[in-house]
Amino acid sequence: MKRYQNLILILLVIAIGVFPLWYINKSAPAADGKQVEIFKGSDDQAKDAISTIAPEYKPWFKSIMEPSSAEVASLLFALQAGIGAGFLGYWLGSSTTRARMRKEQEKAKA
């Protein structure tokens, strides 16, 4: 049962991540005919604000990879955050375990 329980939990996590992206409806185009982006991030908003304030501004760098849509960019950002949280959690857990084992060894020697 334990083996199937882990598999069920993994599938549930995947479903929770995929279902909202699949279920969401596209909104109607705006008045200018452009598709309204649902997952528009703060980077895009900053770029729009800069282009209205200083139209002649040129970015210093170009992106290495441009995601196909804002949904994919949002998914990649969430994946990056998840990987970072995983590494941080692993480090915290191993540090705590290492400290606990060191204390137990010192008690055993005394």
Backbone hydrogen bonds, N-H to C=O, Kabsch-Sander energy under -0.5 kcal/mol:
donor,donor_aa,acceptor,acceptor_aa,energy
5,Q,1,M,-2.3
6,N,2,K,-1.8
7,L,3,R,-1.5
8,I,4,Y,-2.6
9,L,5,Q,-2.2
10,I,6,N,-2.3
11,L,7,L,-2.4
12,L,8,I,-2.2
13,V,9,L,-2.2
14,I,10,I,-2.2
15,A,11,L,-2.4
16,I,12,L,-2.3
17,G,13,V,-1.6
18,V,14,I,-2.4
19,F,15,A,-2.7
22,W,18,V,-1.9
23,Y,19,F,-2.9
24,I,20,P,-1.5
30,A,34,K,-2.8
33,G,30,A,-1.7
40,K,37,E,-0.6
45,Q,41,G,-1.7
46,A,42,S,-2.5
47,K,43,D,-2.3
48,D,44,D,-2.4
49,A,45,Q,-2.2
50,I,46,A,-2.6
51,S,47,K,-2.2
52,T,48,D,-1.4
53,I,49,A,-2.0
54,A,50,I,-3.2
57,Y,54,A,-1.7
73,A,69,S,-1.9
74,S,70,A,-2.4
75,L,71,E,-2.3
76,L,72,V,-2.7
77,F,73,A,-2.2
78,A,74,S,-2.3
79,L,75,L,-2.4
80,Q,76,L,-2.5
81,A,77,F,-2.3
82,G,78,A,-2.4
83,I,79,L,-2.5
84,G,80,Q,-2.3
85,A,81,A,-2.4
86,G,82,G,-2.1
87,F,83,I,-2.4
88,L,84,G,-2.4
89,G,85,A,-2.6
90,Y,86,G,-2.5
91,W,87,F,-2.6
92,L,88,L,-2.5
93,G,89,G,-2.5
94,S,90,Y,-2.7
95,S,91,W,-2.4
96,T,92,L,-2.3
97,T,93,G,-2.3
98,R,94,S,-2.4
99,A,95,S,-2.3
100,R,96,T,-2.3
101,M,97,T,-2.6
102,R,98,R,-2.1
103,K,99,A,-2.1
104,E,100,R,-2.1
105,Q,101,M,-2.1
106,E,102,R,-2.0
107,K,103,K,-2.2
108,A,104,E,-2.0
109,K,105,Q,-1.7
110,A,106,E,-1.4
